[in-house]
Amino acid sequence: MKSAEPFSKLANLKRLDISEHPEFFMTEEKKEQLECAELQGLPSEQKEGVEFSAWNITIDDILAHFKNLEEIICD
């Protein structure tokens, strides 16, 4: 997602469950570790063609749209 703008349509949201989205809580270091782990076992020629997507929005960008939010679930 390039922007958090679509979340503005959910301004009256009261409860948000992001427990199945750990990417919102990963540090840059953790993300790099996971990417490195995903490349393990691939032949060198395949590794060269792999490109991981960048983070375009953060949880803070999303939460800024929820003025009426009362509960966040994030196991």
MODELLER restraints for C-alpha pairs under 7 A, 6 or more apart:
rsr = mdl.restraints
at = mdl.atoms
rsr.add(forms.Gaussian(group=physical.xy_distance, feature=features.Distance(at['CA:1:A'], at['CA:56:A']), mean=6.62, stdev=0.5))
rsr.add(forms.Gaussian(group=physical.xy_distance, feature=features.Distance(at['CA:2:A'], at['CA:56:A']), mean=5.40, stdev=0.5))
rsr.add(forms.Gaussian(group=physical.xy_distance, feature=features.Distance(at['CA:2:A'], at['CA:57:A']), mean=6.88, stdev=0.5))
rsr.add(forms.Gaussian(group=physical.xy_distance, feature=features.Distance(at['CA:3:A'], at['CA:56:A']), mean=6.77, stdev=0.5))
rsr.add(forms.Gaussian(group=physical.xy_distance, feature=features.Distance(at['CA:3:A'], at['CA:57:A']), mean=6.21, stdev=0.5))
rsr.add(forms.Gaussian(group=physical.xy_distance, feature=features.Distance(at['CA:4:A'], at['CA:57:A']), mean=6.39, stdev=0.5))
rsr.add(forms.Gaussian(group=physical.xy_distance, feature=features.Distance(at['CA:4:A'], at['CA:61:A']), mean=6.05, stdev=0.5))
rsr.add(forms.Gaussian(group=physical.xy_distance, feature=features.Distance(at['CA:4:A'], at['CA:62:A']), mean=5.53, stdev=0.5))
rsr.add(forms.Gaussian(group=physical.xy_distance, feature=features.Distance(at['CA:7:A'], at['CA:62:A']), mean=6.52, stdev=0.5))
rsr.add(forms.Gaussian(group=physical.xy_distance, feature=features.Distance(at['CA:7:A'], at['CA:65:A']), mean=6.13, stdev=0.5))
rsr.add(forms.Gaussian(group=physical.xy_distance, feature=features.Distance(at['CA:8:A'], at['CA:65:A']), mean=5.10, stdev=0.5))
rsr.add(forms.Gaussian(group=physical.xy_distance, feature=features.Distance(at['CA:10:A'], at['CA:66:A']), mean=6.95, stdev=0.5))
rsr.add(forms.Gaussian(group=physical.xy_distance, feature=features.Distance(at['CA:11:A'], at['CA:65:A']), mean=5.86, stdev=0.5))
rsr.add(forms.Gaussian(group=physical.xy_distance, feature=features.Distance(at['CA:11:A'], at['CA:66:A']), mean=4.89, stdev=0.5))
rsr.add(forms.Gaussian(group=physical.xy_distance, feature=features.Distance(at['CA:11:A'], at['CA:67:A']), mean=6.19, stdev=0.5))
rsr.add(forms.Gaussian(group=physical.xy_distance, feature=features.Distance(at['CA:11:A'], at['CA:68:A']), mean=6.83, stdev=0.5))
rsr.add(forms.Gaussian(group=physical.xy_distance, feature=features.Distance(at['CA:12:A'], at['CA:66:A']), mean=6.71, stdev=0.5))
rsr.add(forms.Gaussian(group=physical.xy_distance, feature=features.Distance(at['CA:12:A'], at['CA:68:A']), mean=5.50, stdev=0.5))
rsr.add(forms.Gaussian(group=physical.xy_distance, feature=features.Distance(at['CA:13:A'], at['CA:66:A']), mean=6.35, stdev=0.5))
rsr.add(forms.Gaussian(group=physical.xy_distance, feature=features.Distance(at['CA:13:A'], at['CA:68:A']), mean=6.21, stdev=0.5))
rsr.add(forms.Gaussian(group=physical.xy_distance, feature=features.Distance(at['CA:13:A'], at['CA:69:A']), mean=5.71, stdev=0.5))
rsr.add(forms.Gaussian(group=physical.xy_distance, feature=features.Distance(at['CA:14:A'], at['CA:68:A']), mean=5.77, stdev=0.5))
rsr.add(forms.Gaussian(group=physical.xy_distance, feature=features.Distance(at['CA:14:A'], at['CA:69:A']), mean=4.22, stdev=0.5))
rsr.add(forms.Gaussian(group=physical.xy_distance, feature=features.Distance(at['CA:14:A'], at['CA:70:A']), mean=5.09, stdev=0.5))
rsr.add(forms.Gaussian(group=physical.xy_distance, feature=features.Distance(at['CA:14:A'], at['CA:71:A']), mean=6.45, stdev=0.5))
rsr.add(forms.Gaussian(group=physical.xy_distance, feature=features.Distance(at['CA:15:A'], at['CA:69:A']), mean=6.00, stdev=0.5))
rsr.add(forms.Gaussian(group=physical.xy_distance, feature=features.Distance(at['CA:15:A'], at['CA:70:A']), mean=6.00, stdev=0.5))
rsr.add(forms.Gaussian(group=physical.xy_distance, feature=features.Distance(at['CA:15:A'], at['CA:71:A']), mean=4.75, stdev=0.5))
rsr.add(forms.Gaussian(group=physical.xy_distance, feature=features.Distance(at['CA:15:A'], at['CA:72:A']), mean=5.93, stdev=0.5))
rsr.add(forms.Gaussian(group=physical.xy_distance, feature=features.Distance(at['CA:16:A'], at['CA:71:A']), mean=6.30, stdev=0.5))
rsr.add(forms.Gaussian(group=physical.xy_distance, feature=features.Distance(at['CA:16:A'], at['CA:72:A']), mean=4.85, stdev=0.5))
rsr.add(forms.Gaussian(group=physical.xy_distance, feature=features.Distance(at['CA:16:A'], at['CA:73:A']), mean=6.14, stdev=0.5))
rsr.add(forms.Gaussian(group=physical.xy_distance, feature=features.Distance(at['CA:17:A'], at['CA:72:A']), mean=5.86, stdev=0.5))
rsr.add(forms.Gaussian(group=physical.xy_distance, feature=features.Distance(at['CA:17:A'], at['CA:73:A']), mean=4.52, stdev=0.5))
rsr.add(forms.Gaussian(group=physical.xy_distance, feature=features.Distance(at['CA:17:A'], at['CA:74:A']), mean=6.23, stdev=0.5))
rsr.add(forms.Gaussian(group=physical.xy_distance, feature=features.Distance(at['CA:18:A'], at['CA:73:A']), mean=6.00, stdev=0.5))
rsr.add(forms.Gaussian(group=physical.xy_distance, feature=features.Distance(at['CA:18:A'], at['CA:74:A']), mean=5.19, stdev=0.5))
rsr.add(forms.Gaussian(group=physical.xy_distance, feature=features.Distance(at['CA:19:A'], at['CA:73:A']), mean=6.04, stdev=0.5))
rsr.add(forms.Gaussian(group=physical.xy_distance, feature=features.Distance(at['CA:19:A'], at['CA:74:A']), mean=3.98, stdev=0.5))
rsr.add(forms.Gaussian(group=physical.xy_distance, feature=features.Distance(at['CA:19:A'], at['CA:75:A']), mean=4.90, stdev=0.5))
rsr.add(forms.Gaussian(group=physical.xy_distance, feature=features.Distance(at['CA:24:A'], at['CA:58:A']), mean=6.33, stdev=0.5))
rsr.add(forms.Gaussian(group=physical.xy_distance, feature=features.Distance(at['CA:24:A'], at['CA:59:A']), mean=5.58, stdev=0.5))
rsr.add(forms.Gaussian(group=physical.xy_distance, feature=features.Distance(at['CA:39:A'], at['CA:47:A']), mean=6.40, stdev=0.5))
